[in-house]
Structure formats: C-alpha cells, structure tokens
Amino acid sequence: MGLTIGVDVGGTKIAAGVVDENGAILARTRVPTPADPQWAVGAIADAIKQLREEHEVVAVGVGAPGYIDRDRSTVLMAPNIAWENEPLKARIEDLVHLPTVVENDANAAAWGEFRFGAAASHQDMIMVTVGTGIGGGIVIEGRMHRGSFGVAGEIGHLNMVPDGLPCGCGSKGCWEQYGSGRALRRYGREAAATDPVRGKRLLELNEGVAETITGSQITQAAQEGDPMALDVYDELADWLGRGLADLASLFDPAVFVLGGGVSDSGRLLLDPVAKAFEKYVIGGVHRPRAEVVLATIGSAAGIIGAGDLARV
C-alpha cells in the first residue's frame, strides 16, 4: 500500500512519523499539543504536512486518547484534550487530503507490538500499559478488538475493589488505582512514612521527605536491592497479576505484553508480575498459561501502530 503517517496524540506533545510496511519509521516530527483543544486538529495537520514534504504517503492513522467510535472517525470523549464528539477523521482529511483513520492511542500501541514487536508471533494478545494509569489493547485472532461501540479495552477501569479508592473516571476501586505508577508512588511513600528505619534508603534518595518520593527513586532503590523498595514492587506486581488473571479468564490470550513507563524497570517488574499471574490465574497448573513479556518497541509503538492501522 505504500508509506503511511502514524500520529500519536498526547496531552503535551503530538508525535508523528512516516511508517513503511515493515514497521520502520523513516522520518519523525514532534509538535506541542496546544492548550486550546480547538487548535489541536490544526497542530496534527501541521505535523502531517511537515512529513509529506519529503515523503509520498497514501494514508494517515491517528492514535488519540479517549473513546473512539467503532467507525474510527469520531473522538467521543478525550479528557486530557477536552474533546467531545470531535469529528477528527473528517477534519484531518479536510486539511491534509489523505484517507485518515482514528484509533485509541493504547490500541495503536498494542497493534504496533502485535505486528512488529513482542507479540509478533501470536494471534491473540493483550497489551497492558503501566504508567500514571493503566491502559491496554486487545487483539483476538489477528484483529483489533474494539467491541460493539468501539470502546473496548479500557482495562484500567476494571473494578478490583468495591467502593475502593476514587478514580479519575468517577468510579471507585479501579485497577489503575492499585497497579499503576501512581500506585507505586503511593505504596513507597506510605511504607517509608510508616517505617522510616526500614525506609532509610528511600528517604535518603528524597532528602528525608516521604510524602514526595518518586517512582524513579523507588526503582533506583529496588535495583540496589533495598528490601522495602522490593516489597513495594511486589505489592504493585501482585495487583497487576490479579488483573492479568481476570483478563486471562475473559480472553485467554497467548501473551500479555507489559508496556508503559513503569515497564522500563524491566525484570524488576516482569518477574514478580509473572509470578503473581501464575498464583491467581484460574485453573493453575491444569491450564496452559499465557506468557508475560515486556514490550520491545517502546515509545514508538503508538506511531508505528497508528501508521499500520491506516492500512487495515
């Protein structure tokens, strides 16, 4: 089909790239996301136009945050950009005169890993992005699973604890309140404040202040072998393993791919998550179990997946 442009729309930046049929990015550009959502579409179009100056492209795929309708055309709701019922496909096509599809950004990243990354040898996979929250994408029999209305895959808002911690979505007890980077920071801060003697290393890294300990400081201490930091990672991993076990019961994927910023800690996260998954998965040793692996493409997955989905 030729070259496409993949666009990854974030709350602070819009990243775009020219993507070939093998998932390689031939050129990139990046522009700030305007504070006014009315200007965001123009910024996306500007990024596309920059890339077209030196490359002949045939289509555009846009990975956008929030709920996208099943027709891959309208952003029903994107809280980080304040879009509601935004006809993004039509507006982009009017500005750049190229066929355009719109996809949820987590779905786009999952598709990138499915086609060209950690899940490339499988037909059924679930990607779980562990960052400030939890996002994800589901591929079943080689097809992106969008659901009847296009909004499947919001796995971070599975209800894990009835009447639990309040979530930004308006509900309580969502998975991302217990298994995300935000949760990792909370666990570390609470542990250091409760037991400052055992939390000595965490406190040292943050000038003695428990209330503002960061995720990177917890990761550093854990990599050094600090017992409290390792316990904090184990607590996070336990919640992630619980969620993967529930998803395995629903979808029975061949592989779970862990992505997002927290997954940059590598086996520090992967090993205890895989162990917790084995602990909680229904059927235990009597059923085949999905692999749990780390994403391999990294931050480029959204661009690559969006560009490839423009062909699908």
N, C-alpha and C positions, 0 to 999 in steps of 0.2 A: 504493500500500500504506500510505501514511501515514508518520509520523515514526518513526525508529528511534534507538537509542542505540548509538554506537560507543565501545568501550573499548580503550585502548592500554596494555597492562600492561608496565611497565618494571621494571628491577631496583631503582630508588629511588623511582619515582612511578607512580601509576595515573592516567592522564588519560582523561576521558570527555566526550562531547558529544552533544547532540541533533542528528541529521542529517536534512535533508529530502531529497526525491527528486532535487534538483538538486545535491546535494553541499555544501550550505551548512550550517555549524554554527550553530545557533540559540541554544545555551546550552552552557556548559562547566563542568566542575568538575575538581578535582585533589586527590588524597589521597596521603599517603606509602605506599609499599609496605612492609607490616610485615616486620620482620626474621624473624619466625617464619612459615614458609610455611603453617602451619595457619590463620593469621589472614588470609591474603591473599584468600581467597574472600570472606570477610565484608567486607573493605575494598572489593572490587569491587562487591559488592551495595550497600554504603552509597553509593557514588558513583552507582549507577543510581537508587537511591531518591531521592537529592537532586534529580536531574534530572527525575524523574517528578512531583515536587511541583507543577510549573508547566506541564508538557507531557504531552499524551496520546500515548503511544508504543505501537507494536504489536509490536516485536521488539528483540532485543539482539544485537549482534555483538561478540565479544571477540577482540582481537588479542593473542595470548600468545606469549612466546618459546619456542623449542624445537620438538620434534617433536610434531605434532598428527596424530591418526589420520584416516583417509580419511572417516570419518563426521562429522568436525568436532565431536567431542564430548569426546575424552579427550586430555589432555596426556601424551604418552608419556614425555617427559623434558624438563625445563627447568632447566638447570644453574644459572642465575642466581637461581632461586627455590627450587630443590631440590624440584621436583615430580617424581614418578614415578607413571605410570598414574593421574593425577589426573582423576576424572570431572567435569571443570569444568562442562560443559553441564548435567548433571543437578543439580549443587549450586547453580548460579546460578538455574536455573529453580525449584528448591525455595524459594529465598529471595525471588525477585522476581516469580514467577508470570508470566513472559513467555517466549515462544519465544526460544531462545538458540542461536546457533551460535558455535563456537570456530574461529579461524583462526590460522595462524602470523603473527606480527606483521609480518614482512617481506612476506609475501604480501598482508596487508591494506594496507600502504603502497603496494605495487605496484598493487593494484587501484584505490586512490584516484587514482593518477597515470594509470592506464589509462582510468578512467571520466571523470575531471574535470580532469586535468592535462596534462602534457607529451605523453602518448601518446593523447589522446582521439580523434585522427583515424585511429588504426590499429587493426587487429585482432590483430596479433602483436607482442608487445613483451617485453623483458626489462628489469627494473629491477635496478640494481646499487647497493647502498647501501655507501658507503665511509666507515666510521667507525673505531672501535677495531679492528673486524674488517671482514669483507665479508659482506654478506647480499644477498638478492635474491628476486625473484619472477618467474614466467614466465606469460605469457598467450598462449595459442595459439587462433587462430580465435575470439577473444572469450570464451574460458573460462579460468579459472584452472587451471594445470597442477599437479596435486597428486601425480601418479604413482599406482601401484597401491596403495601403503600410506599415502599422504598426506604423505610426507616429501620430495617433490621440491623442488628449488630451493635446496638448501644449497650454493650455488655457491662460497662462500668456502673450501670444503674440497676443491675440485678439486686434485689433486696436480700441482703445477707443477714441483717439483724433487725427484726421487727422493732419499730419505734427506737431505732438506734440513733447514731449521730446524724445531725441535719446535713443535707447535701445541697449544693448549689442548684440542683434541678428542682428543688422544692420538696423532695421526699426525704425520708429518714432511713438510715441503715444501708445505704447503697454500698456496693462492693468497693468503689473507689475511695470511700472514706476509711477503709481498712487495709487496702492492698496497694496504695499509690505512693508516690514520692512525698506527697503531703502527709500521709500516714507515717512514713518512715521518719520524717522530722518530728512528728508528734511523739512517737514512741521513744526516740532518742532523748528528746527534751524532758519527757516525764520521767524516764529512767534515771537520768543524771540528776534531776532535781530531787527525786525520792532517795537516791543513794549516792551522794556526792563522793563518797570514798571510793566506791567501785566505779563511779563515773569520772574518775580523776582525769583520764586521758581525753575524754570528750570535752570536759570543762577546760582543760589546758588549751585545746585547739580553738576555743571560743572565748578566751580571756576570762574564764571563770563564770560565764553567764550561761545558764541552762536554757533560758527562755528563747534564745535566738540561735541555737545550734542548727547548723545547716545539714542538708543531705550529703553534700560532698565531704563535710567533716566526719560524719558518721561512717561514710565509705572509707575514708582515709584510715580512721581508727580500726575499722574491721579488717582492712588489708594489712594492717600492722599486727593483727592478731588480738586486739583488745577484746576481752571477754564480754563486756557489756555491749559493745558495738555489734559483735557477732550475734548476741542474743536478740538485739533489735532487728537485725536482718532475718533471723529465724522467725521472729514474730510476723514480720511482713510476709515472708515466704509461706508461712502457714496459712495466712488468709488467701494468698494467691493460689496455693494448692487446692484449697477448698473450692474456690471459684472454678478452677480448671476441671475439677472432678464433676461439678454440676454441668459444665458445658460438655464434658465427655458423655454424660448420661443423655443429654439432649441431641448431640450431633455426631458423636462417635468419630471424630476426625482422626486422620493418620498422624497428624503432627500439630503441636502448638508451637507457635513462633513468638518468642518474647522480644519486644522491641521497646522503643521509648528511651528517655534519658536514664532512668534507673537501671535499665538493662546494660548500660555501658560498664557497669561493675562486673560484668562477665560471670564467671563461675561462682563468684561470691553470692550472686542471686540465683543463678541457674540451678546449682546443685541442691540447695535446700528447697527450692520450689518443686523440682522433680521428685524429691523425697516426700514432700508433703502431698503432692498429687497422688503418688502411689499409696500413701496412707489413707486418703479419703475416697479414692475412686471406688465406685460400687462394683462389687464382683472380685476385687482384689486380684490374687494370683490366678483366678479362674477365667479371666477375660484378657484378650490382647489389649495392651495399653498403648496409647499414643506416645510418640516421642515428645520430649520437651526440649526445644533448641533455641539458640539465640539468633536474632535477625542478623543478616550478613550485609545488607545494602546500606543500612544506616539512614542518615537524614535524606539521602537521595531517593529513598523508596517512594515518597509521595510524588515527586516529579516523574520518575520512571513509570510508576503505576498509572498515573493520570494520562501520560502520553500513550501508553499501551492501550488503555481503555478507550481511547479515541478511535482505535481500530476495531473494537469489539462491538 
